[in-house]
Amino acid sequence: MSLLTPDVEPLWIARYDYEAGWRLPPHTHRDYFQLILILSGTGEACIGKAHLLFQSGHLLFIRPRLRHGLTAGTTETVRTLDTKFKIRQPALRRACSQLDSVRRGVEPSVVSLLEAMHAEARRHDPLANEVCQTLLTQLLLSLLRKEPGPGKTATAVATQPGEGDSDLCGRMERFLRANCDRAIDQRILSEALHYSYRHLHGVWRKRHRESPLQALWDYRVDRATHLIRFSDYELKRIAELTGFASVHHFTRVFSRITGVSPARWRERERQGIRQDIAISPGFINPALTIQTTGAVRPSTAMH
């Protein structure tokens, strides 16, 4: 028996790769929503009567009974993270039905929530369904709060004078994540944030129980996991792109933080590609993808 009310019910989730020219023919779902995050690649989506080009970072949000399909481009694989779900709470269902079908630019927090759902569903723990439901609800609310209402435009929040510890930690994290491929030491961090390293270290350690330069290794490994999941780079190249001196150093730090080697991580992720994960017991995902042997032009394949 579920511990949560069924206002939001995740049904299914999967990492899926569409090889060049593969297509998902136009079809509809009678009673559930679908969300497709484009992780990499380009192609064309058919949504309602519109035919729209998509690329990495776009989010397709499909309402029930809305005709939709997609075709991968002719030169590269389209990698997606795809989930299907029901919304039973009337107000939330109405609000989500007003979301744009294509969102060009998704907040990293939305991507992280979707990835966390996929990871949790694969674990099959006793409370996996409830955790996935909580993550999905948070994801939907994140999408809604970034959607301007009719006739409104998004407004920026004015920065308050003075900077608290939380704001400074946020700036430090953004800098470390954005520059984790570079060699960063105390001097560089101090010059970038315009505070002494002693002050930065004290503020960060009070909040995170470690130094900012220790956290840097976590951010490097976090970026490496994304590159392993969504690119075909060799591990040596991934080590270079994430600020490690060598692939051996990369392997040692990655294994210490994640508990598995980068090679094992990649093997495990690839085993999960095109594997349906039913979050709701009994849900069966229909297999519709057409795997073509030759290049197919998206403009003709979708009609």
Rosetta blueprint (number, residue, H / E / L):
1 M L
2 S L
3 L L
4 L L
5 T L
6 P L
7 D L
8 V E
9 E E
10 P E
11 L E
12 W E
13 I E
14 A E
15 R E
16 Y E
17 D E
18 Y E
19 E L
20 A L
21 G L
22 W L
23 R E
24 L E
25 P E
26 P E
27 H E
28 T L
29 H L
30 R L
31 D L
32 Y L
33 F E
34 Q E
35 L E
36 I E
37 L E
38 I E
39 L E
40 S E
41 G L
42 T L
43 G E
44 E E
45 A E
46 C E
47 I E
48 G L
49 K L
50 A E
51 H E
52 L E
53 L E
54 F E
55 Q L
56 S L
57 G L
58 H E
59 L E
60 L E
61 F E
62 I E
63 R L
64 P L
65 R L
66 L L
67 R L
68 H E
69 G E
70 L E
71 T E
72 A E
73 G L
74 T L
75 T L
76 E L
77 T L
78 V E
79 R E
80 T E
81 L E
82 D E
83 T E
84 K E
85 F E
86 K E
87 I E
88 R L
89 Q L
90 P H
91 A H
92 L H
93 R H
94 R H
95 A H
96 C H
97 S H
98 Q L
99 L L
100 D L
101 S L
102 V E
103 R E
104 R E
105 G L
106 V L
107 E L
108 P H
109 S H
110 V H
111 V H
112 S H
113 L H
114 L H
115 E H
116 A H
117 M H
118 H H
119 A H
120 E H
121 A H
122 R H
123 R H
124 H L
125 D L
126 P L
127 L L
128 A H
129 N H
130 E H
131 V H
132 C H
133 Q H
134 T H
135 L H
136 L H
137 T H
138 Q H
139 L H
140 L H
141 L H
142 S H
143 L H
144 L H
145 R H
146 K L
147 E L
148 P L
149 G L
150 P L
151 G L
152 K L
153 T L
154 A L
155 T L
156 A L
157 V L
158 A L
159 T L
160 Q L
161 P L
162 G L
163 E L
164 G L
165 D H
166 S H
167 D H
168 L H
169 C H
170 G H
171 R H
172 M H
173 E H
174 R H
175 F H
176 L H
177 R H
178 A H
179 N L
180 C L
181 D L
182 R L
183 A L
184 I L
185 D L
186 Q H
187 R H
188 I H
189 L H
190 S H
191 E H
192 A H
193 L H
194 H L
195 Y L
196 S L
197 Y H
198 R H
199 H H
200 L H
201 H H
202 G H
203 V H
204 W H
205 R H
206 K H
207 R H
208 H H
209 R L
210 E L
211 S L
212 P H
213 L H
214 Q H
215 A H
216 L H
217 W H
218 D H
219 Y H
220 R H
221 V H
222 D H
223 R H
224 A H
225 T H
226 H H
227 L H
228 I H
229 R H
230 F H
231 S L
232 D L
233 Y L
234 E L
235 L H
236 K H
237 R H
238 I H
239 A H
240 E H
241 L H
242 T L
243 G L
244 F L
245 A L
246 S L
247 V H
248 H H
249 H H
250 F H
251 T H
252 R H
253 V H
254 F H
255 S H
256 R H
257 I H
258 T H
259 G L
260 V L
261 S L
262 P H
263 A H
264 R H
265 W H
266 R H
267 E H
268 R H
269 E H
270 R H
271 Q H
272 G L
273 I E
274 R L
275 Q L
276 D L
277 I E
278 A E
279 I L
280 S L
281 P L
282 G L
283 F L
284 I L
285 N L
286 P L
287 A L
288 L L
289 T L
290 I E
291 Q L
292 T L
293 T L
294 G L
295 A L
296 V L
297 R L
298 P H
299 S H
300 T H
301 A H
302 M L
303 H L
